[in-house]
Amino acid sequence: MTTMTPLAPTMSLHQRYHHHLSALELGPRAIRNRVRIADAFLSEHPDLVEWMGRPAFTRCEELDRTGAWPVIVYAVEHDGLRLDLEFAGAKKLTGLANAIEHRDPDGFTRMRAAGARLGWTPNWIQTLLGGGLAVILAWTGGTTAQLTTDVVDTFETGLIATTTLTPSMLRAYRARVAGLKALLFDTKVIDTPPRRRPTASSWEERFAAVPMAPSLRKTFLRYVTVRSAVARPSTVDCLINDLLPFAEYLNAQAPKIRHLRHLRRHHIEGYLLWNRHRSWRGRRAAAGAGRTISIAVAQAAVLTLRNLFDDITDWEWKDAPTRRLIFRADIPKLDHPLPRALTPDIDAALMTAIDTLDDTFARTAVTVLRHTGLRIGELLDLELGSVYDYGPTGSWLKVPLGKLATERMVPLDATALTALTALDQWARHRGPSRALPHPRTGTATDFLFTSHGRRLGPTRIRNGLITASVHAQLRAADGKPLIVTPHQLRHTWATELANAGMSLQALMALLGHATAQMTIRYATLASPALRIAYDDAVGKMRRQLTLTPVGRPIVPDKVNWLNSEMIKTRVAHGYCSRHETAGACSYANICENCANFTTGPEFAAAISDQLDDIQPLKTDAEQRGWDSETARHATTAAALTDHLHRLRR
């Protein structure tokens, strides 16, 4: 490597560039050509800053004609000359990356190491540095350590306004800027984490986008601002989404309304009809193509409007309506469908296909959702170290604050071992990255599901479910691939536990429900208690016991009773019949087998009769393959025989 002698600060750009050429490994002829080009160009344009103020395409044409681009690169590297974005978009920036890296070697080394740490390929890292970092440093004239969030954002805004970039070039530049932000955040040059999407519009911008009276806009904004003091950001976003359609309705159907206090009941009645049949707004409008909103969205809009009127009336705002305008009967009623749990065959086929997914994140996320019952937002908010080992009570998963702002613990036993294994594998696959601010608190948090320094979203999970459904050949009623949503996995998990006999109180705690009403839906879906009651009633009807006159005991025919397909128990004072679907009774013959059981000579005949009946019951159970019943009858017969021996002694 050639060592360059420090240049005197009084040397002109001509002289310094000549000295620079002499240090390059070029032949005499190449050096003479470059000297000639530089002398001619700098003689015509001694002030390069003034030349950079010319139109971008004029400069590009001149550089292509004269071949003076290396002179500009040298001036950017050593003389503080800055590139403007119009010129950067119009000119192929050959050699600029190496020049800027020579000017800031430490910064490029840090960024290259950060990219490798985040798991990026060498080619992509070089693209970010050469086509992103080098351009922004040539634009600012500084070093990597001097970059700030505002500088990078201004650079990106300037790119969007640039007229020399084609749409594809702009997309490529914005992708590089996004990657560069991740590198700068990971190396702590900036403290603003990279965002997957552009920053959302402000409240003022969202209300300004919808035509309405200025006084109404002022009232809506004031209300949203007050509610934001206690409501979460997602709740405030929903408030705005509910109020904007009402503003649209007033602007179209009642343009003379300038204040809420001017509203009358007929305005609300018209809005209620319009709201129930209106189309989607925003992104869903394009996807829905005229589809009517759901009943849940219509209900939420009416509830928000009613709460607005009630709140500003209680707060004694001057713009409050003069009387109540929305009543309980105006609130649309929601349907109460059963949880959309997957049937066992579809569940098994889907999870088998999930195991074959190439996307590690989708495979891990779906496995955890299926075996823990998490909401998708709770899953994405999981942190490193969320699994706790409590020794005798096993492993537990700490579920972060979610939809209802509550934390909970979910056990990870043998049935959830697959989920635990998936979490361990992902933690190893994830790699290191800087902690990201939590969207709720702003606290630095090591989220579990991150990749390349960014948090992962739900799209890959939904796409993984679609891919698995196609591979498993699951079809809907219309013949199209069955669409399975992440929340259906939660329904399937909860239904499985309810059908296994878990109490609603325990299920409510595992699901993180705030009220029992949210959980009780699962008690009506293939409930074992309902099935047992039904089978018990059917069993009684099938037995067709003969009614006897009042005052006489009802004793079934002994022969028919012995031959019936029931779980039968002979007790000292009668008989017990239990349908086999109800399972064995835990109290059967409990007294005869109890160590505290005491009998007397007056009961010897009854015990002898009971023992005689137990022998054929034991034989009947053996023939039906009821091993547990056979063992119980044998144990009871041995106990009764022992009681008779004691009485005879």
C-alpha positions as CSV (number, residue, x, y, z in Angstrom):
1,M,0.0,0.0,0.0
2,T,1.4,3.4,-1.0
3,T,1.9,5.9,1.9
4,M,0.9,9.4,1.0
5,T,2.9,12.4,2.2
6,P,0.7,15.0,4.1
7,L,-0.1,17.9,1.7
8,A,0.5,21.5,2.6
9,P,-2.8,23.3,3.3
10,T,-1.9,26.1,0.9
11,M,-1.8,23.8,-2.1
12,S,-4.5,24.3,-4.7
13,L,-7.0,21.6,-5.7
14,H,-5.0,21.2,-9.0
15,Q,-1.8,20.5,-7.1
16,R,-3.3,18.2,-4.5
17,Y,-5.1,16.2,-7.3
18,H,-1.8,15.9,-9.2
19,H,-0.1,14.6,-6.1
20,H,-2.9,12.2,-5.6
21,L,-2.5,10.8,-9.1
22,S,1.2,10.3,-8.6
23,A,0.5,8.0,-5.7
24,L,-1.9,5.8,-7.7
25,E,-0.6,2.7,-9.4
26,L,-1.2,4.1,-12.9
27,G,1.0,4.2,-16.0
28,P,2.5,7.4,-17.2
29,R,0.0,7.7,-20.1
30,A,-3.0,7.3,-17.8
31,I,-1.6,9.9,-15.4
32,R,-1.1,12.4,-18.3
33,N,-4.7,11.8,-19.5
34,R,-6.1,12.4,-16.0
35,V,-4.0,15.5,-15.5
36,R,-5.1,16.9,-18.8
37,I,-8.7,16.3,-18.0
38,A,-8.5,17.8,-14.5
39,D,-6.6,20.9,-15.7
40,A,-9.1,21.5,-18.4
41,F,-12.1,21.0,-16.2
42,L,-10.8,23.0,-13.2
43,S,-9.6,25.8,-15.5
44,E,-13.2,26.1,-16.8
45,H,-14.8,25.6,-13.4
46,P,-12.4,26.9,-10.7
47,D,-15.3,27.1,-8.2
48,L,-16.8,23.6,-7.9
49,V,-19.4,24.7,-5.4
50,E,-20.7,27.1,-7.9
51,W,-20.6,24.4,-10.6
52,M,-22.6,22.1,-8.3
53,G,-25.5,24.6,-8.4
54,R,-26.1,24.0,-12.1
55,P,-28.9,21.6,-13.2
56,A,-28.2,18.0,-12.5
57,F,-28.5,16.7,-16.1
58,T,-26.3,19.6,-17.4
59,R,-23.6,18.5,-15.0
60,C,-24.0,14.8,-15.9
61,E,-23.7,15.6,-19.6
62,E,-20.5,17.6,-19.0
63,L,-18.9,14.9,-16.9
64,D,-19.8,12.3,-19.5
65,R,-18.2,14.5,-22.2
66,T,-15.1,15.5,-20.3
67,G,-14.5,12.4,-18.1
68,A,-13.9,14.7,-15.1
69,W,-16.0,12.5,-12.7
70,P,-12.8,11.3,-10.8
71,V,-12.0,15.0,-10.1
72,I,-15.4,15.4,-8.4
73,V,-14.9,12.2,-6.4
74,Y,-11.6,13.5,-5.2
75,A,-13.1,16.9,-4.2
76,V,-15.9,15.1,-2.3
77,E,-13.3,12.9,-0.4
78,H,-10.6,15.5,0.3
79,D,-12.1,19.0,-0.3
80,G,-15.5,18.9,1.5
81,L,-17.5,19.1,-1.8
82,R,-21.1,17.9,-1.2
83,L,-23.3,16.1,-3.6
84,D,-27.0,17.2,-4.0
85,L,-29.7,14.5,-4.2
86,E,-30.8,15.6,-7.7
87,F,-27.3,14.9,-9.0
88,A,-26.9,11.7,-7.0
89,G,-30.1,10.4,-8.6
90,A,-29.0,11.3,-12.1
91,K,-25.3,10.2,-12.0
92,K,-23.9,6.7,-11.7
93,L,-21.7,7.1,-8.6
94,T,-18.8,4.9,-9.6
95,G,-15.9,5.0,-7.2
96,L,-17.7,7.2,-4.6
97,A,-18.1,4.4,-2.1
98,N,-14.3,3.7,-1.9
99,A,-13.6,7.4,-1.6
100,I,-16.0,8.0,1.3
101,E,-14.8,4.8,3.1
102,H,-11.2,6.2,2.8
103,R,-12.5,9.4,4.5
104,D,-14.4,7.5,7.3
105,P,-12.8,4.0,7.7
106,D,-13.8,3.6,11.3
107,G,-17.5,4.3,10.6
108,F,-17.6,1.8,7.7
109,T,-15.8,-0.8,9.8
110,R,-18.4,-0.5,12.6
111,M,-21.3,-0.7,10.1
112,R,-19.9,-3.7,8.4
113,A,-19.4,-5.5,11.7
114,A,-23.0,-4.6,12.8
115,G,-24.4,-6.0,9.5
116,A,-22.6,-9.3,10.0
117,R,-23.9,-9.4,13.6
118,L,-27.5,-9.0,12.4
119,G,-27.1,-11.9,10.0
120,W,-27.1,-10.0,6.7
121,T,-25.3,-11.3,3.7
122,P,-22.0,-9.6,2.6
123,N,-23.5,-8.5,-0.6
124,W,-26.4,-6.7,1.1
125,I,-24.0,-5.1,3.6
126,Q,-21.9,-3.7,0.8
127,T,-25.0,-2.4,-1.0
128,L,-26.1,-0.6,2.2
129,L,-22.6,0.9,2.7
130,G,-21.8,1.8,-0.9
131,G,-25.3,2.7,-2.1
132,G,-26.6,4.2,1.1
133,L,-24.1,5.3,3.7
134,A,-21.6,6.6,1.1
135,V,-24.3,8.7,-0.6
136,I,-25.6,10.2,2.6
137,L,-22.1,11.1,3.8
138,A,-21.3,12.7,0.5
139,W,-24.5,14.7,0.8
140,T,-23.8,15.8,4.4
141,G,-20.0,16.1,4.1
142,G,-19.6,14.5,7.6
143,T,-18.8,11.1,9.1
144,T,-20.9,8.2,10.3
145,A,-20.6,9.3,13.9
146,Q,-22.1,12.7,13.1
147,L,-25.3,11.3,11.7
148,T,-28.6,11.8,13.6
149,T,-32.1,10.6,13.1
150,D,-33.2,14.0,11.8
151,V,-30.4,14.0,9.2
152,V,-31.3,10.5,8.0
153,D,-35.0,11.4,7.9
154,T,-34.3,14.7,6.0
155,F,-32.2,12.7,3.5
156,E,-35.1,10.2,2.9
157,T,-37.6,13.1,2.5
158,G,-35.2,14.7,0.0
159,L,-35.0,11.4,-2.0
160,I,-38.8,11.3,-2.2
161,A,-38.9,14.9,-3.6
162,T,-36.1,14.2,-6.1
163,T,-37.2,14.3,-9.7
164,T,-34.2,12.4,-11.2
165,L,-35.0,9.1,-9.5
166,T,-37.2,6.6,-11.2
167,P,-39.8,4.7,-9.0
168,S,-37.6,1.6,-8.9
169,M,-34.5,3.7,-8.0
170,L,-36.5,5.4,-5.2
171,R,-37.7,2.0,-3.8
172,A,-34.1,0.8,-3.9
173,Y,-32.8,3.9,-2.1
174,R,-35.5,3.7,0.6
175,A,-34.7,0.1,1.2
176,R,-31.1,1.0,1.7
177,V,-32.0,3.8,4.1
178,A,-34.2,1.5,6.1
179,G,-31.3,-1.0,6.4
180,L,-28.9,1.8,7.2
181,K,-31.2,3.0,10.1
182,A,-31.0,-0.5,11.5
183,L,-27.2,-0.5,11.4
184,L,-27.1,3.0,12.9
185,F,-29.5,2.0,15.7
186,D,-27.6,-1.3,16.5
187,T,-24.3,0.6,16.7
188,K,-25.9,3.3,18.9
189,V,-25.2,6.1,16.5
190,I,-28.9,6.9,16.7
191,D,-31.5,6.0,19.3
192,T,-34.6,5.8,17.1
193,P,-35.3,2.2,16.1
194,P,-36.1,1.4,12.5
195,R,-39.7,1.2,11.5
196,R,-41.2,-1.3,9.1
197,R,-43.7,1.3,7.9
198,P,-43.6,5.1,7.4
199,T,-44.6,7.1,10.4
200,A,-48.4,7.3,10.8
201,S,-50.2,10.5,10.1
202,S,-50.8,12.7,13.2
203,W,-54.3,13.2,14.6
204,E,-54.5,16.7,13.1
205,E,-53.6,15.3,9.7
206,R,-56.1,12.5,9.9
207,F,-59.0,14.9,10.8
208,A,-57.8,17.4,8.2
209,A,-58.0,14.8,5.5
210,V,-61.8,14.6,6.0
211,P,-64.0,17.6,5.0
212,M,-65.9,18.9,8.0
213,A,-66.7,22.2,9.8
214,P,-63.6,23.7,11.5
215,S,-65.6,23.9,14.8
216,L,-66.4,20.2,14.6
217,R,-62.8,19.3,13.9
218,K,-61.7,21.4,16.9
219,T,-64.2,19.5,19.2
220,F,-63.2,16.1,17.9
221,L,-59.5,16.9,18.3
222,R,-60.0,18.2,21.8
223,Y,-62.0,15.1,22.8
224,V,-59.4,12.7,21.4
225,T,-56.6,14.7,23.2
226,V,-58.4,14.4,26.5
227,R,-59.1,10.7,26.1
228,S,-55.4,10.1,25.2
229,A,-54.4,11.0,28.7
230,V,-55.8,7.7,30.0
231,A,-56.4,5.6,26.9
232,R,-53.8,3.5,25.1
233,P,-52.6,4.6,21.6
234,S,-54.5,1.8,19.9
235,T,-57.7,2.9,21.7
236,V,-57.2,6.5,20.6
237,D,-56.6,5.3,17.0
238,C,-60.0,3.4,17.2
239,L,-61.7,6.6,18.5
240,I,-60.5,8.5,15.5
241,N,-61.6,5.7,13.1
242,D,-65.1,5.8,14.7
243,L,-65.4,9.6,14.6
244,L,-64.3,10.2,11.0
245,P,-67.3,8.4,9.4
246,F,-69.7,10.5,11.5
247,A,-67.9,13.7,10.2
248,E,-68.2,12.4,6.7
249,Y,-71.9,11.8,7.2
250,L,-72.5,15.3,8.5
251,N,-70.5,16.9,5.7
252,A,-72.6,15.0,3.1
253,Q,-76.0,14.8,4.7
254,A,-76.2,17.8,7.1
255,P,-73.6,20.4,5.9
256,K,-75.3,23.1,7.9
257,I,-74.3,21.5,11.2
258,R,-71.4,23.5,12.6
259,H,-71.5,22.5,16.2
260,L,-72.6,19.3,18.0
261,R,-75.1,21.3,20.1
262,H,-77.1,21.9,16.9
263,L,-77.7,18.1,16.4
264,R,-81.2,16.8,16.7
265,R,-82.6,13.3,16.9
266,H,-83.4,13.1,13.2
267,H,-79.7,13.6,12.4
268,I,-78.8,10.7,14.5
269,E,-81.5,8.4,13.1
270,G,-80.2,9.1,9.6
271,Y,-76.6,8.4,10.7
272,L,-77.7,5.1,12.3
273,L,-79.1,3.9,9.0
274,W,-76.2,5.1,7.0
275,N,-73.6,3.7,9.4
276,R,-75.1,0.2,9.3
277,H,-74.8,-0.1,5.5
278,R,-71.6,2.0,4.7
279,S,-68.5,0.7,3.1
280,W,-65.1,0.2,4.5
281,R,-62.7,3.2,4.7
282,G,-58.9,3.3,4.4
283,R,-56.8,0.3,3.4
284,R,-59.8,-2.1,3.7
285,A,-61.7,0.0,1.2
286,A,-59.3,-1.0,-1.6
287,A,-59.3,-4.6,-0.5
288,G,-63.1,-4.8,0.2
289,A,-64.2,-3.1,-3.0
290,G,-67.5,-1.8,-1.7
291,R,-68.1,-4.4,1.0
292,T,-70.3,-3.3,3.9
293,I,-68.6,-3.0,7.3
294,S,-69.2,-5.7,9.9
295,I,-71.8,-5.4,12.6
296,A,-69.0,-5.1,15.2
297,V,-67.5,-2.0,13.4
298,A,-71.0,-0.5,13.2
299,Q,-71.6,-1.1,16.9
300,A,-68.2,0.4,17.9
301,A,-68.9,3.6,15.9
302,V,-72.3,4.1,17.6
303,L,-70.8,3.4,21.1
304,T,-68.0,5.9,20.5
305,L,-70.4,8.6,19.4
306,R,-72.6,7.9,22.4
307,N,-69.6,8.1,24.8
308,L,-68.5,11.3,23.1
309,F,-71.9,12.9,23.8
310,D,-72.1,11.6,27.3
311,D,-68.6,12.7,28.2
312,I,-68.7,16.2,26.9
313,T,-72.1,16.7,28.6
314,D,-70.7,15.5,31.9
315,W,-67.7,17.8,31.4
316,E,-70.0,20.7,30.7
317,W,-68.5,21.6,27.3
318,K,-70.2,24.4,25.6
319,D,-70.6,22.3,22.4
320,A,-72.4,19.4,24.2
321,P,-75.8,18.4,22.7
322,T,-78.8,19.9,24.5
323,R,-80.5,16.5,25.2
324,R,-79.7,12.8,25.0
325,L,-79.5,11.7,21.3
326,I,-78.4,8.0,21.4
327,F,-80.2,5.4,23.4
328,R,-79.6,1.9,24.4
329,A,-81.9,0.6,21.7
330,D,-79.8,2.3,19.1
331,I,-76.8,0.1,19.7
332,P,-76.5,-2.6,17.1
333,K,-76.7,-6.1,18.6
334,L,-73.9,-8.5,18.1
335,D,-74.2,-12.2,17.3
336,H,-72.8,-14.7,19.7
337,P,-71.3,-17.4,17.6
338,L,-69.4,-20.4,19.1
339,P,-65.6,-20.2,19.2
340,R,-64.2,-21.2,15.7
341,A,-62.2,-24.1,16.9
342,L,-60.7,-26.4,14.3
343,T,-62.0,-30.0,14.2
344,P,-59.5,-32.7,15.3
345,D,-58.9,-34.0,11.8
346,I,-58.3,-30.5,10.4
347,D,-56.2,-29.5,13.4
348,A,-54.0,-32.6,13.0
349,A,-53.5,-32.1,9.2
350,L,-52.7,-28.4,9.6
351,M,-50.1,-28.9,12.3
352,T,-48.5,-31.7,10.3
353,A,-48.1,-29.3,7.4
354,I,-46.8,-26.6,9.7
355,D,-43.9,-28.8,10.6
356,T,-42.8,-28.8,6.9
357,L,-42.7,-24.9,6.5
358,D,-39.5,-23.4,5.3
359,D,-40.1,-20.2,7.2
360,T,-38.6,-20.8,10.7
361,F,-40.5,-17.8,12.2
362,A,-43.9,-18.9,10.9
363,R,-43.3,-22.5,12.0
364,T,-42.2,-21.5,15.5
365,A,-45.0,-18.9,15.9
366,V,-47.8,-21.2,14.8
367,T,-46.5,-24.0,17.0
368,V,-46.4,-21.7,20.1
369,L,-49.9,-20.3,19.3
370,R,-51.4,-23.7,19.0
371,H,-50.0,-25.0,22.3
372,T,-50.3,-22.0,24.5
373,G,-53.5,-20.2,23.4
374,L,-51.7,-16.8,23.1
375,R,-53.2,-13.9,21.1
376,I,-51.0,-13.0,18.2
377,G,-50.1,-9.6,19.7
378,E,-49.1,-11.3,23.0
379,L,-46.9,-13.7,21.0
380,L,-45.1,-10.9,19.2
381,D,-44.5,-9.1,22.5
382,L,-42.8,-12.1,24.1
383,E,-39.4,-11.2,25.5
384,L,-36.2,-13.2,25.9
385,G,-36.4,-15.2,29.2
386,S,-40.2,-15.6,29.1
387,V,-40.0,-19.2,30.1
388,Y,-39.6,-19.9,33.9
389,D,-38.8,-23.2,35.5
390,Y,-40.4,-23.5,38.9
391,G,-39.1,-27.0,39.7
392,P,-41.9,-29.3,41.0
393,T,-44.5,-27.2,39.2
394,G,-42.7,-27.4,35.9
395,S,-42.1,-24.8,33.2
396,W,-44.3,-21.7,32.7
397,L,-44.5,-19.1,29.9
398,K,-45.0,-15.5,31.1
399,V,-47.5,-13.8,28.8
400,P,-46.9,-10.1,28.5
401,L,-49.5,-7.3,28.8
402,G,-51.9,-7.8,25.9
403,K,-55.3,-6.9,24.7
404,L,-56.8,-6.5,28.2
405,A,-53.7,-5.1,29.9
406,T,-53.1,-8.1,32.1
407,E,-50.1,-10.4,32.5
408,R,-50.5,-14.2,33.1
409,M,-48.6,-17.4,33.3
410,V,-49.3,-20.4,31.0
411,P,-48.0,-23.9,32.0
412,L,-45.7,-25.7,29.6
413,D,-46.2,-29.4,30.3
414,A,-45.7,-32.5,28.2
415,T,-48.5,-31.5,25.8
416,A,-46.8,-28.1,25.3
417,L,-43.3,-29.5,25.0
418,T,-43.4,-28.8,21.2
419,A,-43.9,-25.1,21.9
420,L,-41.1,-25.0,24.4
421,T,-38.7,-26.7,22.0
422,A,-39.8,-24.3,19.2
423,L,-39.1,-21.3,21.5
424,D,-35.6,-22.6,22.4
425,Q,-34.8,-23.2,18.7
426,W,-35.9,-19.7,17.8
427,A,-33.9,-18.1,20.6
428,R,-30.7,-19.7,19.2
429,H,-31.7,-18.8,15.6
430,R,-32.6,-15.2,16.5
431,G,-29.0,-13.9,17.1
432,P,-28.0,-10.8,19.0
433,S,-29.5,-7.4,18.5
434,R,-29.9,-4.2,20.4
435,A,-32.9,-3.9,22.8
436,L,-35.9,-2.0,21.2
437,P,-38.2,0.5,22.9
438,H,-41.4,-1.1,24.0
439,P,-44.4,0.5,22.2
440,R,-46.3,0.8,25.5
441,T,-43.7,2.1,27.9
442,G,-40.7,3.1,25.8
443,T,-38.5,0.9,28.0
444,A,-35.7,-0.9,26.2
445,T,-36.9,-4.5,25.7
446,D,-35.3,-7.7,24.3
447,F,-38.1,-8.9,22.2
448,L,-37.9,-12.6,21.3
449,F,-39.2,-12.4,17.8
450,T,-36.8,-10.1,16.0
451,S,-34.8,-10.5,12.9
452,H,-32.0,-8.4,11.4
453,G,-32.5,-5.9,14.3
454,R,-36.3,-5.4,13.6
455,R,-39.4,-6.7,15.2
456,L,-41.4,-9.3,13.2
457,G,-45.0,-8.7,12.4
458,P,-48.1,-11.0,11.9
459,T,-47.9,-11.2,8.1
460,R,-45.5,-14.1,7.9
461,I,-47.6,-16.0,10.4
462,R,-50.8,-15.6,8.4
463,N,-48.9,-16.5,5.2
464,G,-47.5,-19.6,6.9
465,L,-51.0,-20.8,7.8
466,I,-52.2,-20.3,4.2
467,T,-49.2,-22.2,2.9
468,A,-49.8,-25.1,5.4
469,S,-53.5,-25.2,4.5
470,V,-52.7,-25.5,0.8
471,H,-50.1,-28.2,1.4
472,A,-52.6,-30.1,3.7
473,Q,-55.2,-29.8,0.9
474,L,-57.8,-28.3,3.3
475,R,-60.8,-26.9,1.5
476,A,-63.6,-24.6,2.4
477,A,-67.2,-25.2,1.4
478,D,-66.7,-23.2,-1.9
479,G,-63.7,-25.5,-2.8
480,K,-61.1,-22.8,-2.2
481,P,-58.2,-23.4,0.3
482,L,-59.4,-23.2,3.8
483,I,-58.4,-19.9,5.5
484,V,-57.2,-20.5,9.1
485,T,-56.6,-17.4,11.2
486,P,-54.1,-17.3,14.1
487,H,-56.9,-16.6,16.6
488,Q,-58.6,-19.9,15.6
489,L,-55.6,-21.7,17.2
490,R,-56.4,-20.0,20.5
491,H,-60.0,-21.2,20.1
492,T,-58.9,-24.7,19.4
493,W,-56.6,-24.8,22.4
494,A,-59.2,-23.5,24.8
495,T,-61.9,-25.8,23.4
496,E,-59.6,-28.8,23.8
497,L,-59.1,-27.9,27.5
498,A,-62.8,-27.3,28.1
499,N,-63.7,-30.6,26.5
500,A,-61.1,-32.3,28.8
501,G,-63.0,-31.1,31.8
502,M,-61.0,-28.0,32.9
503,S,-63.1,-25.7,35.1
504,L,-64.2,-22.4,33.7
505,Q,-62.3,-20.6,36.4
506,A,-59.0,-22.2,35.4
507,L,-59.7,-21.7,31.7
508,M,-60.5,-18.0,32.3
509,A,-57.1,-17.6,34.1
510,L,-55.2,-19.3,31.3
511,L,-56.9,-17.3,28.5
512,G,-56.4,-14.0,30.3
513,H,-60.1,-13.2,30.2
514,A,-61.4,-10.3,32.3
515,T,-64.9,-11.7,32.8
516,A,-66.4,-15.1,33.1
517,Q,-68.8,-14.2,30.2
518,M,-65.8,-14.2,27.9
519,T,-64.9,-17.8,28.9
520,I,-68.4,-19.4,29.2
521,R,-68.7,-19.6,25.4
522,Y,-66.3,-22.6,25.5
523,A,-68.6,-24.4,27.9
524,T,-71.3,-24.7,25.2
525,L,-69.0,-26.2,22.5
526,A,-69.0,-30.0,22.8
527,S,-69.2,-29.7,26.6
528,P,-68.5,-33.0,28.4
529,A,-70.9,-32.0,31.1
530,L,-73.7,-31.6,28.6
531,R,-72.7,-34.9,26.9
532,I,-72.8,-36.8,30.2
533,A,-76.2,-35.3,31.1
534,Y,-77.6,-36.2,27.7
535,D,-76.2,-39.8,27.7
536,D,-77.4,-40.3,31.2
537,A,-80.9,-39.3,30.2
538,V,-80.8,-41.5,27.1
539,G,-79.6,-44.3,29.3
540,K,-82.5,-44.0,31.6
541,M,-84.9,-44.0,28.8
542,R,-83.4,-47.2,27.4
543,R,-83.6,-48.9,30.7
544,Q,-87.4,-48.6,30.7
545,L,-87.7,-49.4,34.4
546,T,-91.2,-50.7,35.4
547,L,-93.1,-48.4,37.6
548,T,-94.6,-50.0,40.8
549,P,-97.4,-48.9,43.0
550,V,-96.9,-46.1,45.4
551,G,-95.4,-47.3,48.7
552,R,-93.5,-50.2,47.3
553,P,-89.7,-50.0,46.4
554,I,-88.7,-49.8,42.8
555,V,-86.5,-52.8,42.3
556,P,-85.3,-53.5,38.7
557,D,-85.5,-57.0,37.3
558,K,-82.2,-58.6,38.5
559,V,-81.6,-60.6,35.4
560,N,-82.1,-57.6,33.0
561,W,-80.0,-55.4,35.3
562,L,-77.1,-57.8,35.2
563,N,-77.2,-58.0,31.4
564,S,-77.6,-54.3,30.7
565,E,-74.7,-52.3,29.1
566,M,-74.1,-50.2,32.2
567,I,-71.3,-49.8,34.7
568,K,-73.1,-51.7,37.5
569,T,-72.4,-51.6,41.2
570,R,-74.1,-53.9,43.8
571,V,-74.5,-52.1,47.1
572,A,-75.8,-53.5,50.4
573,H,-79.2,-51.8,50.1
574,G,-79.8,-51.9,46.3
575,Y,-78.3,-51.5,42.9
576,C,-76.5,-48.7,41.0
577,S,-76.5,-48.3,37.2
578,R,-74.3,-45.8,35.4
579,H,-73.9,-45.3,31.6
580,E,-70.5,-46.3,30.4
581,T,-70.0,-42.9,28.7
582,A,-70.0,-41.3,32.1
583,G,-67.0,-43.3,33.2
584,A,-66.4,-45.2,36.4
585,C,-67.9,-43.7,39.6
586,S,-65.2,-42.8,42.1
587,Y,-67.6,-43.5,45.0
588,A,-68.5,-47.1,43.9
589,N,-68.2,-49.5,46.9
590,I,-66.3,-46.9,48.8
591,C,-67.7,-47.9,52.2
592,E,-67.2,-51.6,51.9
593,N,-63.5,-51.0,51.1
594,C,-63.0,-48.4,53.8
595,A,-60.8,-49.2,56.7
596,N,-63.3,-47.6,59.0
597,F,-66.2,-49.8,57.8
598,T,-67.8,-51.8,60.7
599,T,-70.6,-54.3,60.3
600,G,-72.6,-56.7,62.6
601,P,-74.3,-60.1,62.6
602,E,-77.6,-58.6,61.7
603,F,-76.1,-57.5,58.3
604,A,-74.5,-60.9,57.5
605,A,-77.3,-62.0,55.1
606,A,-77.2,-58.7,53.2
607,I,-73.4,-58.9,52.8
608,S,-73.7,-62.5,51.6
609,D,-76.3,-61.6,49.0
610,Q,-74.1,-58.6,47.9
611,L,-71.1,-61.0,47.5
612,D,-73.1,-63.4,45.5
613,D,-74.2,-60.7,43.0
614,I,-70.6,-59.3,42.7
615,Q,-69.3,-62.5,41.2
616,P,-71.4,-62.3,38.0
617,L,-70.7,-58.6,37.8
618,K,-67.0,-59.4,37.8
619,T,-67.5,-61.9,35.0
620,D,-69.7,-59.5,33.0
621,A,-67.0,-56.8,33.2
622,E,-64.3,-59.3,32.1
623,Q,-66.4,-60.2,29.0
624,R,-66.8,-56.6,28.1
625,G,-63.1,-55.8,28.5
626,W,-63.6,-53.3,31.4
627,D,-60.4,-54.1,33.2
628,S,-60.8,-51.4,35.8
629,E,-64.3,-52.5,36.7
630,T,-63.1,-56.1,36.9
631,A,-60.4,-55.1,39.4
632,R,-62.9,-53.1,41.4
633,H,-65.3,-56.0,41.7
634,A,-62.5,-58.3,42.7
635,T,-61.3,-55.9,45.4
636,T,-64.8,-55.4,46.8
637,A,-65.4,-59.2,46.8
638,A,-62.2,-59.7,48.8
639,A,-63.3,-57.0,51.3
640,L,-66.8,-58.5,51.7
641,T,-65.3,-62.0,52.2
642,D,-63.1,-60.6,54.9
643,H,-66.0,-59.0,56.6
644,L,-68.0,-62.3,56.6
645,H,-64.9,-64.2,58.0
646,R,-64.8,-61.7,60.9
647,L,-68.5,-62.0,61.6
648,R,-68.2,-65.9,61.7
649,R,-65.3,-65.7,64.1
